[in-house]
């Protein structure tokens, strides 16, 4: 949100968490109910990711903007009542610019009204164990009863990271195409200044002060910090930096990853909002219009992006799902594999995208290709632009992603290893 030069003083609260285990490393007033401001949008976006995963809506759903959404105060994308805009652009605007009109449009598209969406937000928060949070809207502007805590927002941030890693890159983009305009990140200063920072969400209102839930990863360690009640952007960022440093000093170098359990979803079929116009691809590759409940015949093509696609699914469905997943990062679809076996004996490291990662060796080319598709779906944010390549060796068929930068290959392996996926970098000095 756009903030004035000086804000009304708000109560201070903070919490540091080891993201890998959920262990609290430091807290102060962490259970005091305060105004979350735009930290609220983490839940709005979480539910949107969940709705995409469940097949309730797609990234390319054309959302009709209501007068209610268009009238939200800044920060806003500038939506007009009656216009239609793809969901993917609303997600980018809400995550990057913290646009209030986009957040409201998302909620109305998924649940039909802002009130119904708030009910879903509260149900999801309760399932996550956010015991001191009550949501009244999708954007976080001050409203009676709309309250949360530093602990609850840290829990929510952890779920965003581990439940939907394929979308987490949205929170670190410095700029994004939001359809009707290019938007800039509200937290660029901290992302650029703190080593390893890659999200998550800022918030400001006079009642809340300057809030931030931030996460950073260094080596195998990941820390999440939430601060409520900063007195300015600079003061808040300085405090988060101090707490991040404290977190990395206190977190063990090695820890067993204990992912949070995804909140239980009560219903497998959720009615679409009347102002949304979703379309998707069925197994035959034809476009079908989805209204009301999602047909069971469509669900294989709309399976969660974190699942390995079954080999029984029509290849058109797999290609469609992969294409949609890659579009989240605005990256081109990966090129087709070369038909002939290829042995990579040496890779130049003189700069550019000359690195790769190996995700396993398999008994057949078929198995290797299957795993490459699965991994691409799970980790598209760091494998954008990579070429899927199967390399035949004496011991079997290696499944590789080639054409990465050194930093990209390192990050991809660290994130895959955190999900217990075999991965090592390919490259040689010289």
Secondary structure by P-SEA (a helix, b strand, c coil): cccccccccccccccccccccccccccccccccccccccaaaaaaaaaaaaaaaccccccccccccccccccccccccccccccccaaaaaaaaaccccaaaaaaaaaaacccaaaaaaaaaaaaaaacccccccccccccccccccccaaaaaaaaaaaacccccccccccccccccccbbbbbccaaaaacccccccccccccccccbbbbbbbbcccbbbbbbbcccccaaaaaaaaaaaaaaaaaaccccccccccccccccccccccccccbbbbbccccbbbbbccccccccccccccccccccccccaaaaaaaaaaaaacccccccccccccccccccccccccccccccccccccaaaaaaaaaaaaaacccccccbbbbbbbccccbbbbcccccaaaaaaaaaaaaaaccbbbbbbbcc
